[in-house]
Amino acid sequence: MEDKNWFTLAHLSGLLSVFGVAVVWILKYKEMPLLRPYLKASLNFQILMFIVGLIISNIPNVGWALPFIVGAFSVYHVVKASMQAGEGFNYKYPYSFDFIK
């Protein structure tokens, strides 16, 4: 598999939440130094989305709209990042913190 495909997969695995990115991290982090920035960006965003999801799920009377909006926000940015990674660009996720440096 060529590098750009792994760059894309690093972001697309975010559709499986933190766990998908973690699997790619475990498999390829040491082997492919060029993949590391893509994995870090994707993992940091997925950790943030996981934390936001935990917070939202513990707020009473939120309804279905807010979790749906957060999920759609996450999917949109994962797909957008995957498309840019396929072109060789590292996507900067919005509102993302550097949990993993």
C-alpha positions, 0 to 999 in steps of 0.5 A: 500500500502506498503512503497516501493510502495510509494517510487516508486510512489514518483519518478514515479509521476515525469513523470507528472512533478512537479505536480505529485510529488506535489500531492503525497507530499500533500497526504503523506508527514505528514503521512509517514516520511520515504517517505520524502527523496524520495519526496524531491529528486524527487521534487527537480529534477522535479523543476530543469527540469521545470526550464531548460524546461522554459529556453530552451523554451525561446531560439530562434532557439533551434529546437526539439533536445535539448528539446527532449534530456532534456525530455529523460534525465528526463524520464531516471532518473525518471525510474531509481530512481523508480526502485531503490526506489522499492528496498529501496534505495534513488536515488541521481539525477544528477545535482540536487539542494536542492530547498526543504530541 
